[in-house]
Amino acid sequence: MRSTPRCLRIAPQQADGSRRKPTNITEALSILRSRNAGREPFNIVLACGFTPLHLKTLVQAYLQRALPDRDVELNTGLFGSLAETIADAALQRPHAVLVAFEWADLDPRLGYREAQAWGHKVSTSVVDVCREGLDRLVRSLEAVPATTKVAISTPTLSLPPVFNVPGWSSGVHELALEELVAAFAVRVSRMTNCAVVNQRWLAQHSPQTARHDAEADLRFGFPYSVSHASALADGLSRLAAPRAAKKGLITDLDDTLWHGLVGETGPEGISWDLASNQQLHGLYQSLLQALADAGVLLAIASKNDREVVDQALQRSDLRVAPTAIFPLEVHWQPKSASVARILDLWNISADAVVFVDDSPLELAEVSAAHPGIECIQFPQRDNTAGVKLLSYLRDLFARGEVSYEDSIRLDSIRSAAALRDDRAEGADQESLLAGLEATVEIDFRAGSSDRRAFELVNKTNQFNLNGRRFQEADWAATLGQAGAWLAVVSYKDKFGALGKIAVMQGRALQSGLYIDTWVMSCRAFSRRIEYAVLAELFRRYAPSEVVLDVAVTAKNGPLRTFVKSLTGTEPQGTCVTARERFDAACPTLYHRVILTGEAQDG
Amino acid sequence: MADVETRLVGCFQSVFPQLSEADIRIASQEKIEQWDSVAAITLVNVIEEEFNTQIDYDRLPELDTFGKVLEYLTVDRGID
């Protein structure tokens, strides 16, 4: 008998109870009751054709759980008028619109609440009415501002016995309806701000037979069981407020990346294919390559002899390119020390990283040393658990789109490491910087639609003026303020391009030049880019002083060190830097600065 | 009985967090503005979750005070 699928996971500890899942109404109300009032609101509109009842409570609770720093406020439209509710929501410009509709919202004949004709005489007309209803929905969704996220759930309930075919047969009309809904889902998924709940994911969390609550449907107009409403609310809230994707994966080798102990059997003795019944390891390699292609950082932490591992990594049938993995910590030292060095080189925090190993002992050792890291055991001789692991890893790292910066991330880390090695070898700092052939490009034309800029603002921790995070609608509103400007900074040098690495946002007013947001990727540190950008601002706007809206966060030490270099004091709150002070503090700059948008802005 | 009453007070507090414990014990749909039809259904669900029971929806209109709900649970549903 096969073992129960299990996979040891040591997840980072949550400091409070805010992450508990509101699987029932009591828990949902408890989450909403314990939220802190007075925080910045996160406005959502729930649009559905039926009475929202528990779905409203559960959606609000799930979003409140996902956004503990916000005060989630939920409005519902007039149920029964889905397209109008969405159109009205478009005018309100909320942070997110959540749309849940059922078959009956497309044609009342597909529900139980209105006694109308069923059977073969109406079959064709039902399909036609649904087609028109879906077209209306598309038109209303097109009117929602691009800065408002839209999460959509297509019909989740079984059809009533409206068509004259037995329940075990799909029937041409039911298939035609499914085809219409699938086409609708494709159309709206192509809109940049829309996402659709995956029906197969939903089926894993809410079995079809437990979804409809006939009592609640016929008495109150709410068609869902509480458990189904909870699963649906979970799916919608995940789309409306996506969690940050993990950035890096550190993997063990023996019995993880491949089957077998390479030190015992040699490079030819390890396996990862179907023929040797070790396909799971091959699939894991394929997933790692896919993650690397999407900009996820990969590293190895293995207790082995480096020479034999290097030979194994040269095998041509390996499904992940060794060049996609950097660095390789292969020796006999504790893995916690290996992980520490990898995190230092990547310059990302442990909570953005996953560690995969087959040994519970190694996982425990790493977890104890790096409490934020998510440690996952690679299952042995358990394909069911292994396949689940692959999907789980995909979900941890998945992001909607792969940017240019994602594609060059590993190269930029290698070049940063090369620069660091040069420094470690005692090369003169000024000579190093002067010889970098660095180019800083500052784009003043970028707007709220610049995805990379928005991403940087919301994920950068260390060089971050005040830690402020934005929803898309907030970011668009900020850039729409009087005198607002945005500077998106790209960088390249002789080691390669880093892409867009910094974002500065502020206001040029009569009273002065204000910098409200300033972030820079840690990959771009130690190149004096921050000085070059500030120097350009002084040149461009010619203010006598610059006002920085600094706030101390747990992680923005590098930013504060920089500001202190300008002001001479530990920054707390608003900091003012006079032109003369900056000129005196600014070190020699060797960058070639290219401005984009200069001509337009005069 | 005392335990059922305390747990029922907790249910009412979940749905009507603004009410004190004393107010809850004398609460009625007539006096509590927030106790509308939506709140009534929510309250029923919370009670069902707390006591792992099912409330007969046909009896819903008559369960319009804290005391009547308590009596329904202890007498009709036999919860003690």
Interface residues (C-beta under 8 A of the other chain):
Chain A: N24 I25 T26 L29 S30 R33 L53 H54 T57 E215 A216 R219 F220 F222 V226
Chain B: C11 S14 V15 P17 S37 V38 I41 T42 N45 V46 E49 E50 Y57
